[in-house]
Amino acid sequence: MADTDLHGVKRFDLGLLISQDIKNEARRIVDATPDPRELAHDGVLFGAMCLHDLLLSYKLMKDTPLQDWAWRYLRQYLNSTLATYLALSKLFASGDLTDLVVYGQYAANIAAVSAAQRWGANSRLITAINHRGVDRRFLHVNKHHYHLWYSSLIADWPTCRDFPLTPTQIREIGHDIIFRLSGNGVQTYSPGRTGTEIHSRLNLDQSKKLIVAYTSSLDEYNAEDQLDIALGAPPQQPPKPFVDQIDWLTFMVDHVRGRDDLQFVIRIHPREDANKRDNLTSQHLTMLRAALTDLPPNVRVVWPRDPVSSYDLMEVANQVQAWSSTVGLEAARLGVPVLKANRGYSSYPEGDFVMSAADREEFGAMADSLMEFPPTLERLIFSHRYYACSRFNAALDLGDIIGPTPFKTWLAAYRRPKRMEDVERAFFSNEPIWRWKQADETTDQLSLNHEAMLVMTELRRVLHFLITGTDLQRDVRIVLNASDTPILHPVDGEAVLQLNSGRYVYRFGKEIYSRYSPLCARLAQLCAIMAPEGRS
C-alpha cells in the first residue's frame, strides 16, 4: 500500500485503502439511517460533521428544510466520510499508523481525527494563519477544533495581555492593516478603501454621529454549531443581549429612530451574496431583506453587492458595532470604538479593546456612550497584542523554511527547521503553543516604552497611507498643527496635519490633502508629534 516520495517519506493512497467492502459497509450504515443529519457510528456524530460542510458550502440555514438535492448531497458525502473513518480505523488498529495531521476542519478530516482518537493515536488539525490573507509561514496546530481552540486562547488572554509586542510583530501588523485596507486576499470580501467622500454617496450628514454595524455570515455560525455538536462546545456562554443578528439590527434601528443626533449604517457582510469567491446567495440574506424594511430616514443599508467599501465606512464611523467577525478587531487596531453584539462568542476577548453588554438596556446605553470614548494608545496596543497572540504567538513559526510568497506550481526543496524542538513540541505536547512560547518572556518598563514608540511609528505609516494612498514602508514624521493657526510648511520630508472637527488638511511635499475622516483624526491624536511652540 505504501511507497516513498521524493523526500524519502513513506506515503499511501487513501483511495486504495478504501476497499469495496468498506464502501459497502459505509453505504449500509448510511442507508439504514432515516435522517442522515442524525447519523452516528462508534459514538461519532458523522451527520453533524457533514451538515457543517453542507451549510458552509451552500450558505444554508440549519433550521431551514433541506431540498432534495441537499439530502442527496448529504448522503453521498456521508458515504465517503464514513468510508474514510472505517479505512483509517483499520490502519490505526493495526499499529501501522501512530500519528495524524490534517489541514482544515472539513468532515473527511474530522472523521480521520475521530478514527485516531478512537484508537488512542496522536492527532492535530493545522491551518495557516489568517494574516495578510493566508500566511503559510505560520501554522496553527490544534488538538481541538477551532471554536474550542479560540475559547481556550481567549480564556488565557489575561495571562498574555501584558506581554509587549516584538518589533517584527509590530511591523507585520502594519503590513496586515494596509493589506486589508487595500481589499487584498481571498478572505477579504469587501472592496478596498477608495478614500472618497462616502457621506455624499450615502446621503449622510457629517454634523451627526455615525454608527456602522457590520453583520456576519450566519451560515458560518450555523455550520460551526454542528462541529460543536460533534466535537464538543466551548464553556457556557455569558448572558447575551440579542437572540440573533436580526434582533440586534432591529433593536438598533428602533434605538436611532427619531434621533436627530445619530445616523446608523448597516453593512451586510459581502459574503452573503455572490462575490469574488462564489456565486451563491445565502438564505440569511433573504431574511435580512424581509426584516430591514420601513427604515427611518437616518438609517441606511449597504447590501452585499453595493459598490461600497467596508473600510470607507470604517473611516467615517464614530463607532463600529460587529456581531463578532474580525472587522471588530480590525477597527479596534485602528483606534475605532467597537461594541460587540454577540457577547461571549470566541473570536476576540471583550473588555480591553472591544466592549460588550449583558442585556439590551446596557447595549443601548453603551451605543450612546462609547462614541465619546477618547482614543487611547493603551487600548489600541491591547488590540495589537491580541492580534499577535492569536496569530504569531499561537502558531508554529516556519519562516526559516517557508517564504512569504505562496507555492504555486513548484515545491520547495526540504530543509530542516532551525527550531525542530518547536515542531516536535507543537505536534506532541498537550500544552497550547502560546503557553510555552511566552513561558520565558519577561516584561519591564523599558520594553513597554519601546513597544509604544514602535507602535506609534507604525501608526504614522498607516495614517500616511490612509491619507495619500501610498505606503512608504517607513516612518513619516507627522507634525500636528494647531487648528487655530495657519498651516505650517513641512520640512525635511515631514508631513503637517491640521484637524478641525474630524476633517483634516495634510501637507506632504508639494501635495495638500483634505477630507473628513474621524479615523485619521483619532490616529493623529495617538501618533502625531505636536508642533513646537513658535514654529511658523
N, C-alpha and C positions, 0 to 999 in steps of 0.2 A: 504493500500500500504506500510506502514512503520512498521518496528519492531525495536527492540533495540539490540545493540551489547553488547559484554561482558563488555564494559566500561560504559554502560548505555546511549550510544549515539543513537539517532534515525537514522534509515537508511531506504533507499528504493531501490528497484531493478529497474534500468532504463529499463531493458528489459521488465519488466511487465508494465511499464508506457507507453511504445510504443505500442499502440493498433493496431489492424489490420486496423482500419480506418486511423490512422496516417501513417502507412506503405503505404496504397493505395494512400493517398494524396501525399506523397513524390514521389512515383513511377509515378504518373500522371504528376507532375511538371518536373521530370527528362525526362520522355518520350516526353514531349512537347517541349523540348529544343533541337534544331538541333545540336548545338555544345556544349557538356557538359562543356567545358572549360569556356564558357561564361555564365553559369547558375548563375542567381541572383534571390533572393527572399527576399522580405521585405527590399530591399536595401543592402542585404548581398551577397557578391560575393563568393558563395559556390564553383563555378567552379575553381577559383584561389586557394582557400584553399585546395581542393582535389588534384589539379595538383601539389601543393607543395609536398604533401606526395608521389605522384606517381614518380615525378622526383627524389626525395631523396631516395626512396626505391629501385629504379631500375637504378639509376645513368644515367638518361636520360638528353638530352639537350632540352631546351624549344622550340628551333626553328626547331627541327628535327621532321618530320612527325611521328605520332604515329601509331604503328602497331595495328592489330585488337584486340589482347589480351589486349593492353593498353586501347583501347576505352572501352572494356567490363569492365575492372578493374575500370576505372574512373566512369562509370555509376553505377556500383554496390556500389562503395564507396560513391558516391553522394546520393544514396538511403538511406544508413544508417546514413550518416552525416546530411542530411536534416531531417530525421525522429527524430534524436536526438534533433535538433533545435526545431522542431514543438512540441515535447513532453515537453521539458523544458519550452518552451514559455507558454504552458498551465499552468504549475506549477507556474511559476513566475507571470502570470496574476492572478492566484487565491490568491496570497499572502502567500501561504504555504511555499515558498522558498524565502529568502531575501538576501542571500549571497552565492557566489560560489567560490570555489578554485579548480583549475585543475592543474595536474602535466604534464608539457610538452606541446609544442605548435603544437600538431597534429590536423588534420582537425576537428575531432569529438569534441575535447576540445575547439577549436576556435569557433565552432558552438555553444557550450554551453555558452561561454563567450558572443557571439553575442546575444543570447537569453536574457542573464542577462542585457546587455546594452540596449536592446530594451525596457525592462520593468523597467529601472532605478534601477536595483539591483546592489549591490557591487560585483565586481569580481576581482580575482587575478590569474595570472599564476605563478606557482612556479617550481623550479628545484633545485637540489643540485648543489653546485658549482663545477667547474672543477679544482680540487686541489687534488693532489695525486690520480689521477684517478677521482673518484666521491666521494666527502666528504659530507656525509649526516648530519654532524654536523651543516652545514651552508646552509641556504636556500635563494636563490634569490627569492624575492617576487615582482612581476612586475605587474603594472597596464596596461602595453602595451606589445606588442610582443618584442622579444629580440633585434631586429635590432634598433627599436626606443629607447628601454631602454639603449642600449650601446651608441647610439648617444647622449642621454641626459647626460650619465655619462662622456663621453669624453668632451662634452661642458662644464661640471663643473670641468674638470681637473685643470684649472688654479687656482681654489679656493681650491683644495685638495693637490696640488703638494708640498706645503711647510710644510705639517704636517708630523712630523717624525714617523717612524715605532715604534711599541712596541717590546720589547724583544721576546714575544711569536710569533709575526708575522715574525720577522727575522728568528727565529728557524724554523717555519713552511715553510718558503720559501726555506731554506736549505734542508728540508725534500723533498719538491716537486722537486727541481733541481735534487737531487740524484735519486729520484723515476723515473723521466722521463729519465735521462741518462741511467738508467738500463733497459729501454724498458718496464716498468710495466704499467698496466692499460689498460682498453678496449679502451680508447681514444688515446693511443699512438700506432700508426700503425707501426712505424719503429722498427726494431730490436734494442736492447740495444747496447750501445757502447761496443767495444771489446778491445780498447786500442792497437790495432795492427797498424803497419805502412800501411796507406792506399795509400801512393804515389806509392809504387811498385805495388799494386793491380790494380790501375787505370792508371799506366804508366804516373805519373805526375812528374814534376821536382821541387824539393824543393827550387831551386835557383830562381824560378819565383813566383810572387804573384798569389794568387788563390782567385777567386770569386766563391762562391757557391750560386746558385739560387734555391730556394725551391718553387715549384708550389703549387697550391691549387686545391681541387676537385671542378670542375666547376659546377657539378650538385647541390652542396650545395648552391652556389651563385644563380644559376637559380631558385632553389626552394625558396630561401629567397625573390627573386624578386616577386614571386607570393604572398607571405604574405604581402609584401609592397603594392602590388596592392589591396589586400583585406582589409588591416587594416590601411594603411597609411604609406607613405615613410618618411625617415628622411629628414632633410632640404636639400636644394640644395647643391650638391657636388661641390667641387672646380675643377678647370681645371686638367685634368689627362693627363699624357704623353702617355698612351697606351690605345688602344681600348679593348684589351683582353690579355690573357696570351701569346698566340702565337705571337702577335705583340711585346710584351715585350721580349720574348726569342729570336726571330729572330733579333730584334734590337741589343741585346747584343752579339749574335753570330757575327753579322757584326762589332760590336764595337771592338771585340778582334781579328777578322780575320787579320792575317798577323802580329800580335803583338808578339815580342819575349820576352816581359817582363810580359805577363799576360797569365793565364790559366783560363778556365771557365768550371765549372761542373754544369750541370742541374740535380737536384734531383726531379724526377717526384713523386708526392705525392703517397705513397704506397696504399692509399685508391682507386686510380684509377683502380686498378686491383683486382683480388681475393686476399683476405687477411684473417687474423685470425678471422674477424667478418662476412665475407660473401664471396661468390664465384662468384660475379658479376664483369664484366669488363665494365668500363664506355665508353660511346660514345666519350667522350672527349679524351680518350687515343688513340683511332683510329686516331683522328685529329692530335694529338701530334706526333704520329709515322710518319704520312704523311708529317708533317711540318719540323721535325728535321732530315733532310737528307742533304747530301753533306756538312758535317760539316768539318771545318778546323782541323788540327792536334792538336791544343791547346784547343779543346772543347771535353768534354765527356758528355754522358748522362747516368745517373743511373736510370734505369727503375724500376717500382714498385716491380717486383719480384726479382730483383738483390739482392743478399745477402750482401748488404752494409748498414751500419747503418748511418742514418742521423746525428747522434751525432759524429761518427768518422769523417765525413766530416766537421762538425762544428768546431771540434777541430783543424783542419789544415787550416781553411779558414782565409784569411786576410780580407775578407768582406763577409757578408751574404746579399743576396737580397731575399726578400719574397714578394709574391703577396699581401697577407695580413693575412696569417694564424698565429697561435700562435707561430710558430717556430721563428718568428721575435722577439717576446717578450722574448722567451726562450734564444735566442742568446744575446739579449741586457742585460739580467740578468747576463750573464757571461762575459760581457765586450767586446763582439764582435761588430765591427762597422756594423750597419744594415741600408740598404736602402730599403724602401718600394715602390713597383712598383704600387700598386693600391691605389693611393693617395686619402685620404679623406674617405676611407672605414672605417666603425665603428668597429674596432677591438682593436686598441690602438692608443693613440694620437701620433702625429708627431712633432718633433722639439726638445724635451728634451732628448730622448734616442734612437729614431728611426728617420731617416731622410727621406725626400721625395722630389720630384721635380715636378714642374708645367708643364714642357714640355720635349721633348726628348733631346734637346740640354743640358738643365740643368741636366737631368738624367745622360747623358754620362759624363759630367764634374764631377758630384758627384761620379760616379762609379770609376773614376780615383783618385779623391782627398780623398775620405773617407777612403781608406786603410791606409793613412798616419796619420789619427786621432790618437793621443796618448790616451791610456786609462785613464779615469778619474773616481775617486770614486764618484764624484757628479753625473755624467751621469748614472753610474751603480745604484746608490741609487735611482734616479728618476724612473728607471725601476722597482725596487723592490717596491717602494711606489705605483706605478700604479697597480702592481700585487695585493698588499694588498688592495688597494682601490676597485678594481674591484671584488675581492673575499671576503675578510673579512669585510671591511667597508661597502660594498654594500649588505651585506647578514644578515639575521637573525641568530644569534648565538644560537643554541640549544644544545651546547656541554655539558650542565649540565644534559641533559636527554637522549642524543644520543651519544654513544661512537664512537670511530674511526673505530671499526670493524663493517662492514655492517650486517644487519639482513639477515639470510639465511632461516632457516626453523622455526624460532621462532619469536615471537613478544614480545617486552619488556613490562613489566607492566607500566601502565600510571603513570607518575609523572608530577606534575605541574611545569612548568618552573619557575626558580627563578625570571626572569625578564619578568613577564607576561605583564607588561606595554609595553615592546618592541614588543611582539607578537601582541597585540591589535593595536599598532601604525602602524606596518608593514602592517596589513590587512585592516585597516580602515582609515588611513591617506592618503592624496593625495601627501604628501611630500616623495620623494625618501629616502630610508633608509640612504644612505651615507650622506645626508644633515643633518639629525637630529643626526646622530652618531657623527659628527665632531663639532657640534654646541658648545659644552662645552670644547673642547680641546684648550690648549694653547701651544705656542712654545717659547722656549728660547734657547740660545746658548749652555747651558749645556746639554740639551736634544739632541740637534743636534750632539754634540761631542760624547755623549754616544751612539747615534744611529750609527755613523760612526765606533766607536770602535767595537760594536757588529756585524755590517755587515762584517767588516774585519775578525773577529773571525770565522764567519760562512763561509766566502770565503776560509779561510785556511782549514776548514774541507772539503769543496768541492774540493779544489785543491789536498789535500792528496788522496781523493777518485779517482780523475781523474788519478793520477799517479800510485797508488797502487791497485786500485780496491776494497779497503777496507774502509768502513765507520766506523770510530772510535767513532762516536757520541759525539765527544768532540773537543776542540780546540787543534791544534798541533802548537807548536812554530816553525815556518819555518824561518830559517836564510838564508838570501840571500848572497851567496858567490860571491865575485868579479870574473869576468870571466878570469882575467889575473893572478890569484893566485891559488896555489894548493887548492883543495877542502878540507874543514875543516872536522874534525871528530865531529859528533853530540854528545852532552852531555845531560844528564838528560831528556831523552825522546824526545828531539827536533829533527827536521829534518834540513838538509842542502841542499840548492838548488843553483845550478850554471847554468847560462844561457849563451848561445852562439848562436846568430842568430836564435832564435826560437827553438833551441834544448836545452834540459835540462839534467843535471845529478842531481839525487836526492838520498841523503843518509838518510836512516831511520833505526836505529838499525844496524843490520849487512847486510841489503839489500841495493843494489845500483840499481837504475832505470835510464834508459836513453832513450829518444825518442824525435822526432821532434813534437812540439806542440805549435804553436803560441798562442793557447788559454791559456795553462798553463803559458806561458811567460807573457801574459797580466795580468792574475790574480796575479802572483807573484809580479809584479810591484805595484799592488794595496794593497796587504795584507801581503807580507813577511816583515821580520824585517832585516834591514841591520846589517851585522856582525860588531861588534865593531872593531875599528882600532887596529891593533896589535895582534888580536887573531890569533892563529895558531892551 
